[in-house]
């Protein structure tokens, strides 16, 4: 453990200090583990691990893979994630050893961006709002039927819509939407792998040489509705929001943006409809 300021180039510089955890595949016994965890909001996490143990007193391998999914406690704040770890050790001799490690965690999440009105957080919050002299009481009519699970950044969409999700993960492309039944106004995604190659060489009883080469890459970002795309707010009583006056009517937005060819922009492609 290193205390105080630390110029760590794998993360934000640490003020309190950093902790270095050293793993050693040769110290693990041969075998494996399988674990599943369940939780609220459809949470499911599965972990599988396999270790070879020391092979011929020279090499050892260890691998772990994790799969995590969940719908989220807040509406449409889903998680679609993986994580992996691989470690290998090879002893050229008693004084000369190489180690290779790789870790990463590609993940994708639905977002909840907006701060909510006080009354949207359920009956207790409504009663509290009524007691506040500077609170606009007319807002209770609009927001008073909400709950702590409210998320304004999503909406259901017709099952006939087959559009894909724009993605920029190691280059611009499109990918299948997380759920065919709804759209998130914003989702984020990222993957930051780290690969280490270590070399340990004992020169003599008083001197040891350690050499480390590592690579840290990654890509990620977020999708959203920034710009001039047409968005139509959903209204209370419609087929998607029977009891809530918020959210987006994505079917109306899709229809507007799918039939707006502007030849000044392109001969055949649709141009985003100006927001009104």
Secondary structure, 3 states (H helix, E strand, C coil): CEECCECCCCCCCECCEECCCCCCHHHCCCEEEEEEEEECCCEEEEEEEEECCCECCCEEEEEEEEEEEECCCCCCCCEEEEEEEEEEEEEEECCEEEEEEEEECCEEEECCCCCCCHHHHCHHHHHHHHCCCCCCCCHHHHHCCCCCCCCCCEEECCCCCCCCEEEECCCEEEECCCCCCEEECCEEEEECCEEEEEEEEEEECCEEEEEEEEEECCEEEEECCCCCCCCCECCCCCCCCCCCCCCECHHHHHHHHCCCECCCCCCCCECCCCCC
